[in-house]
Structures are given as C-alpha cells and as structure tokens.
Amino acid sequence: MRTVLHTESSLGLGGQEIRTLDEAVAVAARGWRVLIACQPRSRLHERARARGLEPRALRMRGPWDVGAVLRIAGLIRRERVDVVHTHSSIDGWVGGMGGRFCGVPVVRTRHVSIPIRRGLNPVYRWLADRVITSGEAIRALVIAGGVPPDRVIPMPAGVRLEEFEILTGGDEMARSLGLSRPVIGSVAMFRGSKGHHVLLEAFFLVRQRHPTARLLLVGDGGRRAWVESLAKERGLAAAVLFTGFRPDVPALLSAMDCFVLASTRTEGVPQSLLQAFAAGVPVVASAVGGVPEVVQDGVTGLLVPPEDPPGLARAIEAVLEEREGAAARARTAMALVKERFSQDASISRLLALYAELLR
C-alpha cells in the first residue's frame, strides 16, 4: 500500500483545509494510506480524526524550525511515506525539507492567487517536484515566480456530484433556518480577502428593493465577530444568519436564491463556487484570481469588480428580478461542473501525478 503524507501548518478550517480533507478521504478510498501532519489542537486535526483519517500532531513554529523538519523526516521514515504533499507557507518549508532529506517526492499545492516573489523561491523551485495550482491564473503567477512551466500543474478542486443528485429543493432547509425569501448566501471562511464587508454593504442596498431578503453566511474564522458587528451597525442583525461551520453545505446551498462570492484580493477556483454550480444556484462573483476561469459573465454567472458594493447589489438584484436569465445561467454552470469538475476526475489526475513522480 502506498502512503502519502499531507502537511498543513494552518490552525484554521477554510476552503484550503477542506479541500485537503476531501481529497485525502477520496485518495484513501482509492487504496492509499493517508497521513496528515498538522498543528496540535488545530481544526484540521480535529476534522481529520472525525473523518477517519490518520492525523499526526506536529508543532511547526516557523519555516526554519529544525526540530519540525527532523520530526517530519522521522515520520516519513517510520511510516514509509512514498509522497509528501505540502500546502501552506511554513509546512512548505519543513515538509519540503523533510521530504528532500528522505529522498521522497514532494508535491506542493498553491491554493491562493497572491503573487510569489521572483528569485530563489526554494519552496517552489527546490523543495517541490511538482506544484499544483487550483487554476490557470495561479499557475501563471507561479511560473512568473521562476518555476519551470512543465512542473506547474493546474488542478482545480473536484466536486462530489453525488451529494447534489439527492437534493429535493431548499424550501424545507430555508424554513428550518427561519429564512424568508429571497435568500442570498455565501460559503466562505471569515478572513479579510473574502469580502464579507463588501457583501454586507451590497445586501444593505438590496434590502431597499427587497425588504424580505435574508443573508445566509456559512463558515467560520477569525473575522466573524467583526462581520457580525458590521451587520449590527447597519441594522441588519435580524436579517443576517451566521451558521458557523456546517458539514451540510449542499443542503444549505439549495436554500439559496443567489450565491455570492465577494472576494477582494485572492482566489483560486473556489470549491464553494463549483458547489453552487452543482446545486443549480445562480451565482454572482467578483472577478478575482481564478474566478473568471469558471464564471463567464452572462453565461455561467455574473461577474463584478472587487470591492464594488453598488455593482454587487445590482448583480444580485438582476438575479432576483430576472429569474429566467438567472436560471439559464445556472443550468449552463451545472453542465460545466458535471463535465469538467467532478471529484472522481480530479482525484484520478492527482493519483496519476503521484504515480508519475514515483516512477
């Protein structure tokens, strides 16, 4: 049995960590043993254990944490790891160096669309045999940082399509949450780049024309309390529902009349966006990072400039008021995700990459 070791130094649980978990579970189902080295008491450690994986608590204090490198190397040797797969900044260093010391192939996933500094870039040029990106926009940034193009592989997250085939409509979910129509929703970790403050301001404008509208915000994170305070300041507290982390994202998506992704600075090809496609929910998104690779304006959704609350509000209102056009875009988006973004196809590509490196 082959073994892959994922490393993740983040303490949170956002799209990046959830993608890692989902792929780890799917790879394990294909016959691999999957280990995850993560910070003690991290959300990822907790969720990995709950999903039947093998997390290993391993403190990673910084890029040059020699002790962490030695512990990673010891884990690789002890567990006979075949491939190391790194994900964040700190573990890119310690996991990459551990893999190099042990002569094991290293794969690095670049999840975000923040440019990387051109120059030495050891994490990408020396400590990784291949770099996976969630789309072409991030691939271009990695290549611009000096990584040879043939070592950078675009591989967006896949969607478990079977979870969306059993959806029966979201009215029951909306009622259970106490939400009146229309429901505008978003699924995103509460961090600055996700643009929750922009979405709140746009929602305030939408409510002037649609006073019964409700905003459903799914996810958790360090800036949640700040966003809640903004909702109160705008007099929106009763109209906005914060669910926290929820595992039933497909059912929550089905309750939405419009899905919004208001990211301001960095995005790959977000899994929540592809899930909204699979759920048949009309989409509005800001043109950031890899989002325009899947949201073709007027075809699979509506695109707006980042940090433009009035423009975002107009796009949301277009979804709510022009139902036939919104439904047509949603059907096109659903066909796209079924054709190009199934998790089965994504995992097959990932395992083919592992096999190539092992050869």
matplotlib code that plots the C-alpha trace (Angstrom):
import matplotlib.pyplot as plt

x = [0.0, 1.3, 1.4, 1.0, 1.8, 0.0, 1.4, -0.6, 0.6, -2.7, -4.7, -8.0, -10.5, -11.3, -11.5, -7.9, -8.1, -11.4, -10.1, -7.2, -9.5, -11.9, -9.0, -7.4, -10.6, -11.1, -7.4, -7.8, -10.9, -8.7, -6.5, -3.8, -2.9, -3.2, -1.4, -1.9, 0.8, -0.8, -0.6, -1.7, -5.3, -5.8, -9.3, -7.8, -6.5, -10.0, -11.8, -9.3, -9.8, -13.6, -13.4, -11.4, -8.0, -4.7, -3.7, -0.3, 0.0, 3.3, 4.3, 5.6, 6.8, 8.3, 10.0, 13.3, 12.0, 14.8, 13.0, 9.9, 12.0, 13.6, 10.2, 8.7, 11.7, 11.3, 7.6, 8.4, 11.0, 8.9, 5.7, 7.4, 5.9, 6.0, 4.9, 4.9, 2.2, 2.6, 0.0, 0.9, 3.9, 5.5, 4.9, 6.0, 9.5, 9.5, 7.6, 9.6, 13.0, 11.8, 10.9, 14.2, 16.3, 14.5, 14.6, 10.8, 9.0, 7.3, 4.2, 3.2, -0.3, -0.6, -4.1, -4.1, -3.7, -1.1, 2.0, 5.1, 8.4, 10.6, 14.1, 15.2, 11.8, 13.1, 9.7, 8.6, 11.9, 13.9, 11.5, 8.8, 9.0, 5.6, 3.4, -0.4, -2.5, -6.2, -6.4, -4.6, -4.4, -2.4, -0.3, 0.7, 1.7, 3.9, 5.6, 6.2, 8.0, 10.5, 9.2, 9.6, 6.2, 6.4, 6.5, 3.3, 0.0, -3.4, -5.8, -9.0, -10.8, -13.4, -17.0, -18.7, -21.5, -23.4, -24.1, -26.1, -28.1, -30.3, -31.2, -35.0, -35.2, -34.3, -37.7, -37.5, -34.0, -34.9, -37.9, -35.8, -33.4, -36.2, -35.4, -37.9, -37.4, -35.3, -32.2, -28.8, -26.0, -22.3, -20.0, -16.5, -14.1, -14.2, -10.9, -10.2, -9.8, -13.3, -15.0, -17.8, -17.9, -18.5, -21.3, -22.9, -22.9, -24.4, -27.0, -28.0, -28.6, -30.6, -32.9, -34.1, -35.8, -36.3, -37.1, -37.9, -34.4, -32.2, -28.5, -27.1, -23.4, -21.9, -18.4, -16.3, -13.0, -11.1, -13.1, -16.6, -17.1, -16.1, -18.5, -21.3, -20.6, -20.8, -24.2, -25.4, -24.1, -26.0, -29.2, -29.1, -28.6, -32.1, -31.7, -28.4, -27.9, -24.4, -24.3, -20.7, -19.0, -21.5, -20.9, -24.2, -23.1, -25.1, -28.4, -27.6, -26.8, -30.1, -31.9, -30.3, -31.8, -28.5, -24.9, -22.4, -18.6, -17.4, -13.6, -11.4, -7.8, -7.1, -8.9, -8.1, -11.1, -13.1, -14.8, -17.8, -18.3, -18.3, -20.6, -23.0, -22.9, -23.6, -26.6, -28.1, -27.9, -27.4, -24.0, -22.6, -18.9, -16.1, -13.6, -10.6, -7.9, -9.2, -12.9, -13.3, -12.0, -15.3, -17.7, -18.1, -20.1, -23.6, -23.1, -22.4, -22.9, -22.5, -19.1, -18.5, -15.3, -14.0, -14.8, -17.8, -20.9, -23.2, -22.2, -22.5, -26.0, -27.1, -25.9, -27.8, -30.9, -30.6, -30.6, -33.6, -35.6, -34.7, -35.4, -35.4, -32.0, -30.6, -32.0, -30.5, -27.0, -27.4, -28.2, -25.1, -23.0, -24.3, -23.4, -19.9, -19.2, -20.5, -18.3, -15.1, -15.0, -16.1, -14.1, -13.6, -11.8, -9.8, -8.6, -7.6, -5.4, -3.9, -3.1, -1.6, 0.7, 1.8, 2.4, 4.5, 6.7, 7.1, 8.2]
y = [0.0, 3.4, 6.2, 10.0, 12.5, 15.8, 18.7, 21.7, 24.4, 26.4, 26.4, 27.3, 25.4, 27.1, 26.1, 25.1, 22.8, 21.4, 20.6, 18.8, 16.8, 15.9, 14.8, 12.8, 10.9, 10.3, 9.1, 6.8, 5.3, 4.5, 2.3, 4.7, 5.2, 8.9, 10.7, 14.4, 16.2, 19.3, 21.6, 20.3, 21.3, 22.7, 22.5, 20.3, 17.7, 17.5, 17.2, 14.7, 12.3, 12.7, 11.7, 8.5, 9.7, 9.5, 12.9, 13.4, 16.4, 18.1, 21.6, 23.8, 27.1, 28.6, 28.0, 27.3, 25.1, 22.4, 20.3, 20.2, 19.2, 16.3, 15.2, 15.2, 13.3, 10.8, 10.4, 9.8, 7.1, 5.4, 5.3, 4.5, 7.5, 7.5, 11.1, 14.3, 16.8, 20.3, 23.1, 26.3, 28.6, 27.1, 23.5, 24.1, 24.6, 22.0, 19.4, 20.0, 19.8, 16.6, 15.1, 16.1, 14.7, 11.3, 11.3, 11.2, 13.1, 16.3, 17.9, 21.4, 22.9, 26.6, 27.5, 31.3, 33.9, 36.1, 36.6, 34.9, 36.8, 36.1, 34.8, 31.8, 30.6, 27.4, 26.2, 26.1, 25.6, 23.3, 21.8, 20.6, 18.3, 19.5, 22.5, 22.0, 25.2, 25.5, 27.1, 28.8, 32.2, 30.9, 28.7, 31.9, 33.5, 30.5, 30.4, 34.2, 33.4, 31.4, 27.8, 25.9, 25.6, 21.8, 21.5, 23.5, 21.6, 23.3, 21.1, 22.7, 21.0, 18.5, 18.4, 15.2, 15.3, 12.5, 14.8, 17.1, 14.5, 13.9, 17.5, 18.0, 21.8, 24.1, 25.3, 22.9, 24.0, 27.7, 27.1, 25.2, 28.2, 30.7, 32.4, 34.3, 34.6, 35.7, 34.1, 35.4, 33.3, 32.8, 30.0, 31.3, 31.4, 34.7, 36.3, 39.7, 38.6, 37.0, 40.4, 39.9, 43.6, 44.3, 41.7, 43.2, 46.7, 45.3, 43.4, 46.7, 48.2, 45.1, 45.3, 48.7, 47.0, 43.6, 44.2, 40.5, 39.4, 37.4, 36.8, 33.4, 33.3, 29.8, 29.4, 30.4, 32.2, 34.9, 37.9, 36.5, 38.7, 41.8, 41.0, 40.4, 43.8, 45.4, 43.8, 45.3, 48.7, 48.6, 47.5, 44.1, 41.8, 40.3, 39.8, 38.0, 34.4, 33.3, 29.5, 28.8, 25.8, 23.3, 20.0, 20.1, 22.7, 21.1, 21.4, 25.0, 25.9, 24.5, 27.0, 30.0, 32.0, 33.6, 32.6, 35.4, 35.3, 38.8, 38.1, 41.2, 40.1, 36.4, 33.3, 30.2, 28.3, 28.2, 24.9, 26.7, 28.3, 25.0, 23.5, 26.4, 25.4, 21.8, 22.8, 24.8, 28.2, 31.4, 32.9, 36.4, 36.7, 39.3, 39.0, 38.0, 35.3, 32.2, 33.0, 34.3, 30.9, 29.4, 32.3, 33.6, 36.8, 36.4, 32.7, 30.8, 33.7, 37.4, 39.0, 42.3, 44.2, 43.5, 46.0, 47.5, 47.2, 49.1, 46.9, 43.8, 44.9, 45.5, 42.0, 40.4, 42.3, 41.1, 37.5, 38.1, 40.1, 38.4, 34.8, 33.2, 34.5, 33.5, 30.0, 29.7, 30.7, 28.2, 25.4, 26.2, 26.3, 23.0, 21.4, 22.8, 21.4, 18.0, 18.0, 19.3, 19.4, 16.1, 14.9, 11.5, 13.1, 15.4, 12.5, 10.4, 13.3, 13.7, 10.0, 10.0, 12.8, 10.8, 7.7, 9.8, 11.0, 7.5, 6.2]
z = [0.0, -1.0, 1.7, 1.1, 3.9, 3.7, 5.8, 6.8, 9.3, 9.4, 12.5, 10.7, 8.7, 5.4, 1.8, 1.6, 4.6, 3.5, 0.0, 1.6, 3.8, 0.9, -1.3, 1.5, 2.1, -1.7, -2.1, 0.9, -0.8, -3.8, -1.7, -0.4, 3.2, 4.0, 6.9, 7.8, 9.8, 11.3, 14.3, 17.7, 18.6, 15.1, 13.5, 10.8, 13.3, 14.8, 11.5, 10.1, 13.0, 12.7, 9.0, 9.7, 8.6, 10.5, 11.7, 13.4, 15.8, 14.9, 16.1, 13.2, 14.6, 11.5, 8.2, 9.8, 12.6, 12.6, 15.1, 13.0, 10.0, 11.9, 13.2, 9.7, 8.4, 11.3, 10.4, 6.8, 7.5, 10.3, 8.3, 5.0, 3.2, -0.6, -1.4, 0.7, -0.2, 1.3, 1.4, 3.5, 3.9, 7.0, 6.2, 2.6, 4.1, 6.8, 4.9, 1.7, 3.6, 5.4, 2.0, 0.5, 3.4, 3.0, -0.8, -1.2, -4.0, -2.8, -4.3, -3.3, -3.8, -4.2, -3.2, -3.4, -6.1, -4.3, -6.5, -5.2, -5.2, -8.2, -7.3, -5.3, -4.1, -2.5, -1.6, -5.2, -7.1, -4.9, -2.3, -4.7, -7.6, -8.9, -8.0, -8.2, -8.7, -8.4, -11.9, -14.7, -13.1, -10.1, -12.5, -14.3, -11.0, -10.0, -13.4, -13.1, -9.9, -11.7, -11.6, -14.9, -16.7, -17.0, -13.2, -12.6, -13.0, -12.9, -11.0, -9.5, -6.7, -7.6, -6.5, -5.1, -7.6, -5.9, -2.9, -5.2, -7.0, -4.0, -3.3, -3.3, -3.1, -0.4, 1.0, 3.9, 4.8, 4.5, 6.8, 9.3, 9.5, 9.8, 6.5, 4.3, 0.6, -1.2, 0.4, -0.6, 0.6, 0.7, 1.9, 2.8, 5.7, 7.6, 6.5, 5.1, 1.5, 1.3, 1.2, 3.7, 4.5, 0.8, 0.7, 3.7, 2.2, -1.1, 0.9, 2.7, -0.8, -2.0, 1.0, -0.1, -3.0, -1.5, 2.2, 3.0, 1.7, 4.1, 4.0, 4.9, 5.8, 6.1, 7.6, 10.5, 11.1, 12.9, 11.4, 12.0, 15.2, 13.2, 10.4, 13.0, 14.5, 11.0, 10.5, 13.8, 12.9, 9.6, 11.4, 9.6, 12.6, 12.3, 8.5, 8.5, 9.7, 10.7, 10.7, 11.6, 10.1, 8.7, 7.0, 5.1, 2.5, -0.4, 1.5, 2.6, -1.0, -2.1, 0.2, -1.6, -4.4, -5.2, -4.2, -3.9, -3.6, -2.9, -2.6, -2.8, -3.2, -3.7, -5.0, -6.9, -8.4, -5.2, -4.3, -2.8, -6.2, -8.0, -5.4, -6.0, -9.7, -8.9, -6.7, -9.6, -7.7, -9.8, -9.0, -8.6, -8.0, -8.0, -10.8, -8.7, -9.2, -10.9, -10.6, -14.2, -15.4, -14.4, -14.1, -17.6, -17.3, -18.6, -19.4, -16.1, -13.7, -13.3, -12.6, -10.9, -10.0, -6.5, -3.7, -5.5, -3.3, -5.6, -8.6, -6.5, -5.4, -9.0, -10.0, -7.1, -8.0, -11.6, -10.3, -8.1, -10.7, -14.0, -13.0, -16.4, -17.3, -13.9, -14.3, -17.7, -16.4, -13.5, -15.9, -18.0, -14.9, -13.7, -17.0, -16.8, -13.3, -14.3, -17.4, -16.0, -12.2, -10.8, -7.8, -9.4, -12.4, -10.1, -7.9, -10.9, -12.1, -8.6, -8.4, -11.9, -10.8, -7.7, -9.9, -12.4, -9.6, -8.1, -11.5]

ax = plt.figure().add_subplot(projection="3d")
ax.plot(x, y, z, "-o")
ax.set_aspect("equal")
plt.show()
